[in-house]
Amino acid sequence: MQLLPSQRIKSGGAEIVYRSLGEGPAIVLLHPFPVDHEFWLPVAERLATRYRVVLPDLRGHGDSGIGEGPATMEKHAADIARVMDASEIGRAPLVGVSIGGYALFEFWRNHRDRVAALGLCNTKAGADSPEARAGRLQAANDVLERGTEPFFQSMIPKVLAKTTREMRPDLVDGALRMMRKMSPEDVAQVQRGMAVRPDSMETLKTIDVPTLLVTGDEDAMTGVNEAELMRRHISGSQMRVIPKASHYSPWEQPEETAKLLRQFLDGL
């Protein structure tokens, strides 16, 4: 995978790093927790033959700073707007995986005039249950006390399909390499930000741009049920399930993901 030159901006007390690939109409791709822009590169390289693909490292991930306090969805949404400003993008399709999707719900609430279309991958609209919220806050405390490695190792079976773990050790190693860029403080503040994210179920009914919902057939964290729930609430949305993929479906099956995204984007 190619190394792309990085650009840096200041946003809300944090330095946000992003990269661009290709030329043409712009699209913005947002990665999941706790990896970074590299997650999207296998897909971005396939899309860049026609599109300018903008790849931010979300606040606290990769090369981007965490700033002060929890990395809330409000902060992530403001960061995305600043990246679009710096990239001279007025309005564009935006695609997000997991936390990238959570950030896009907030972005829609605050900047819907800048959204030409949405791709919501391996994500869900509901807020955390009290148990899930408590789990995130406990995980935040644990990484500060014990370091990040046990947490990252525990994430792998949750985000990568059994097929991927058994047949593609390179994808396991790549995911861990990205994760290890995050410090304990980064992980803790991102978890705290996700724990307090607002419920977005009512937001779904307001989405009136073309929307593609993507999930993996082995995604136990969000999966088909959550995607189907969003499809029912977003008028005119379409849903696709990627086989042999879990929560990181674009990383696990980039060719299939790129094909779905290319069909969606070309049809706008």
C-alpha positions in Angstrom: 0.0 0.0 0.0 1.3 3.4 -0.9 2.3 6.0 1.6 0.4 9.3 1.0 1.6 12.7 1.9 -0.2 14.1 4.9 -1.8 17.5 5.6 -2.5 18.9 9.0 -5.1 21.3 10.3 -6.0 22.7 13.7 -9.5 21.9 14.9 -10.9 22.5 18.3 -7.6 22.3 20.1 -6.4 19.2 18.3 -4.2 18.7 15.2 -6.1 16.6 12.6 -4.2 14.8 9.9 -5.7 13.8 6.6 -4.6 12.5 3.2 -5.9 12.6 -0.3 -5.7 10.2 -3.2 -6.9 10.5 -6.9 -8.6 13.3 -8.8 -12.2 14.0 -9.7 -15.3 14.5 -7.5 -14.5 14.3 -3.8 -15.6 11.7 -1.4 -14.7 11.4 2.3 -14.0 8.0 4.0 -14.1 7.7 7.8 -12.4 4.7 9.4 -13.6 2.7 12.5 -12.1 2.7 16.0 -9.3 2.1 16.9 -7.5 2.1 13.5 -6.8 4.9 11.1 -6.9 6.1 7.4 -4.9 3.1 6.2 -8.0 0.9 6.9 -9.5 2.5 3.7 -6.5 2.4 1.5 -7.2 -0.9 -0.3 -10.7 0.5 -1.2 -9.5 4.1 -1.9 -6.9 2.9 -4.4 -9.7 1.3 -6.4 -12.0 4.4 -6.2 -9.2 6.9 -7.0 -9.3 6.1 -10.7 -12.4 8.3 -10.8 -12.7 10.1 -7.5 -10.6 12.3 -5.2 -10.7 10.3 -2.0 -10.1 12.2 1.3 -8.9 10.1 4.2 -8.9 11.8 7.6 -7.4 10.2 10.8 -10.2 10.8 13.2 -9.4 12.7 16.4 -7.2 10.4 18.7 -6.5 7.9 15.9 -3.5 7.4 13.7 -1.5 10.7 13.5 -4.3 13.0 14.7 -4.2 14.4 18.2 -6.8 13.8 20.9 -7.1 17.4 22.3 -8.6 18.0 25.7 -11.3 15.8 27.2 -13.5 13.1 25.6 -13.5 12.8 21.8 -17.3 13.5 21.4 -19.2 13.1 18.2 -19.6 16.9 18.2 -15.8 17.3 18.0 -15.5 14.6 15.3 -18.2 16.3 13.2 -16.5 19.7 13.5 -13.1 18.1 12.6 -14.7 16.6 9.4 -16.1 20.0 8.4 -12.6 21.6 8.9 -11.0 18.9 6.8 -13.6 19.5 4.0 -12.9 23.3 4.3 -9.1 22.7 4.0 -9.7 20.4 1.0 -12.0 23.0 -0.6 -14.9 20.5 -0.6 -18.3 22.2 -0.3 -20.6 19.2 -0.6 -19.7 15.5 -1.1 -20.6 11.9 -0.3 -19.3 10.8 3.1 -18.8 7.2 4.1 -18.2 6.0 7.7 -17.5 2.7 9.4 -18.6 2.1 13.0 -17.5 5.3 14.9 -17.2 6.9 11.4 -20.9 6.3 11.1 -21.6 7.7 14.6 -19.7 10.9 13.6 -21.7 11.1 10.4 -25.0 11.2 12.2 -23.7 14.2 14.2 -22.3 15.7 10.9 -25.7 15.3 9.3 -27.4 17.1 12.2 -25.0 20.0 12.0 -23.9 20.2 8.3 -26.5 18.4 6.2 -26.1 21.0 3.4 -22.6 19.6 2.9 -23.8 15.9 2.5 -24.5 14.8 -1.0 -24.9 11.1 -0.1 -24.2 8.8 2.9 -22.5 5.4 3.2 -23.1 3.9 6.6 -21.0 0.7 7.1 -20.9 -1.6 10.1 -22.5 1.0 12.3 -25.7 1.6 14.3 -28.0 4.5 15.1 -28.9 3.7 18.7 -27.0 5.1 21.7 -25.1 2.7 24.0 -27.2 0.8 26.5 -26.3 1.4 30.1 -24.4 -1.8 30.1 -22.4 -1.0 27.0 -21.7 2.5 28.3 -20.4 1.1 31.5 -18.3 -1.3 29.5 -16.7 1.5 27.5 -15.9 3.5 30.6 -14.4 0.5 32.3 -12.3 -0.2 29.2 -11.1 3.4 29.3 -10.0 3.0 32.9 -8.4 -0.4 32.1 -6.2 0.9 29.3 -4.9 3.7 31.5 -4.0 1.2 34.2 -2.8 -1.8 32.1 -1.8 -0.4 28.7 -3.5 -0.8 25.4 -2.2 -4.2 24.2 -4.7 -6.5 26.1 -7.5 -4.3 24.8 -6.3 -4.4 21.2 -5.9 -8.2 21.3 -9.4 -8.5 22.7 -10.7 -6.4 19.8 -9.4 -8.6 17.0 -12.0 -11.5 17.3 -14.8 -8.8 17.6 -13.8 -6.9 14.4 -12.4 -9.5 12.1 -14.3 -12.5 10.8 -13.2 -16.1 11.7 -12.4 -16.6 8.0 -10.2 -13.5 8.0 -8.4 -14.5 11.2 -7.7 -18.0 9.9 -6.8 -17.2 6.3 -5.4 -13.7 6.3 -2.9 -13.2 9.1 -1.6 -10.1 7.2 -4.9 -8.4 7.8 -4.8 -9.2 11.5 -1.2 -7.9 11.7 -2.2 -4.7 9.7 -5.1 -4.0 12.0 -3.0 -4.4 15.1 -0.3 -2.1 13.6 -2.9 0.6 13.1 -4.3 0.1 16.6 -0.9 0.4 18.2 -0.6 4.0 17.1 -3.1 5.0 19.7 -1.9 5.8 23.2 -3.8 4.8 26.4 -5.0 8.4 26.7 -6.2 8.3 23.0 -8.2 5.1 23.5 -9.7 6.2 26.8 -10.9 9.6 25.5 -12.3 8.1 22.3 -14.2 5.4 24.4 -15.5 8.1 26.7 -16.7 10.1 23.7 -18.5 7.1 22.2 -20.1 6.3 25.6 -21.9 9.7 25.6 -22.9 9.8 22.0 -26.6 10.7 21.4 -29.2 8.4 20.1 -29.6 8.9 16.4 -32.8 6.9 15.7 -34.9 10.0 15.2 -32.1 11.4 13.0 -32.6 8.5 10.5 -36.0 9.7 9.5 -34.6 13.1 8.5 -32.0 11.7 6.1 -33.1 12.6 2.6 -30.0 12.0 0.5 -29.0 8.7 -1.3 -27.9 6.3 1.4 -26.0 3.0 1.2 -26.0 0.6 4.2 -23.2 -2.0 4.3 -22.5 -4.7 6.8 -20.6 -8.0 7.0 -22.4 -11.3 7.3 -20.2 -12.2 10.4 -20.5 -8.8 12.1 -21.6 -9.5 15.6 -21.1 -6.0 16.9 -23.6 -4.2 14.6 -24.5 -6.6 11.7 -27.5 -7.3 9.5 -30.2 -6.5 12.2 -28.8 -3.0 12.8 -28.4 -2.3 9.0 -32.0 -3.5 8.4 -33.3 -1.3 11.2 -31.6 1.8 9.6 -32.9 0.7 6.1 -36.4 0.8 7.4 -36.0 4.3 8.8 -34.0 6.0 6.0 -36.3 6.5 3.1 -35.0 5.1 -0.2 -31.9 3.6 1.4 -30.3 0.4 0.0 -28.6 -2.3 2.0 -25.8 -4.7 1.0 -24.3 -7.6 3.0 -20.6 -8.5 2.3 -19.8 -12.2 2.7 -16.9 -13.5 4.8 -16.6 -10.2 6.6 -17.2 -8.9 10.1 -17.1 -5.4 11.6 -14.2 -4.3 9.5 -15.8 -5.4 6.2 -14.0 -2.8 4.0 -10.6 -4.0 5.3 -11.5 -7.6 5.0 -13.1 -7.5 1.6 -11.9 -4.3 -0.2 -12.7 -5.5 -3.7 -16.3 -6.2 -2.9 -16.6 -3.0 -0.9 -15.0 -0.9 -3.6 -17.4 -2.5 -6.2 -20.5 -1.6 -4.0 -19.3 1.9 -3.4 -18.3 2.5 -7.0 -21.8 1.4 -8.2 -23.4 3.7 -5.5 -21.2 6.7 -6.3 -21.4 6.4 -10.0 -25.2 6.3 -9.8 -25.5 9.6 -7.9 
